[in-house]
Amino acid sequence: MHTIKPYTVIFIGPQGSGKGTQIERLKAVLERDDERRRVVDIQTGRRFRSLAAKQETYAEDKVAATLNAGSLQPDFLSAVLWGQAMVDQLDPKSHLLIDGFPRTVAQIPDLEDAFHFFERGPVDIINLVTPEEVVRARMQSRARTDDTPESIEERLRWYREDTLPVVEYYRQRPNTNVHDIDGKLSIDEVHTAILKALKLEI
């Protein structure tokens, strides 16, 4: 595989749509086939869960409580987490894989500033289109402590109301390709569809 420019890929989809799994698979392909470049993988949800597990500060306690309630984390804290990850790891030549932001339209300007600062080029959106009944069943079966019935419904609600408008923003953004992927497919089938969408060798 010969890449002309580094990839910037944002994964969007409700919790339970398989974003984390698919980022790990895509990362493995890029690391295998483009050894020249670093692959920077920023998954904000994973970073929030790491904070919540510590529970040594007020912020960590608050994050744990909001995770258990299924609430959206505040914009400033999301920006701190992914912003620090970019500062620590990113340069214009790296591949960048993102999950967990922007989760609201209000978070987009900060990310646009970061793209400008780090001289990022075209943006690909992997939109994992997955029905609520499918992700509800997946979340109920994965046995995570924050996947209570109430928190699952709250996350589905804010995904509908706050995150779906982000997808529509990217459909209008110049130099951006939105790839709608059927999230009901198997893990292997979704992975194959993503590679085809990004024009990567299978």
WOTA-V348834 format. One record per helix or strand. SS is the DSSP state (A for helix, B for strand). FROM is the first residue (numbers start at 1). LEN is the number of residues. Records with the same first field share a line. If there is no record, write none. Layout:
BEGIN
SS = FROM-LEN / FROM-LEN
END
This chain:
BEGIN
B = 8-5 / 39-5 / 95-5 / 123-7 / 176-7
A = 19-15 / 44-11 / 58-12 / 75-15 / 105-13 / 132-10 / 149-24 / 187-11
END
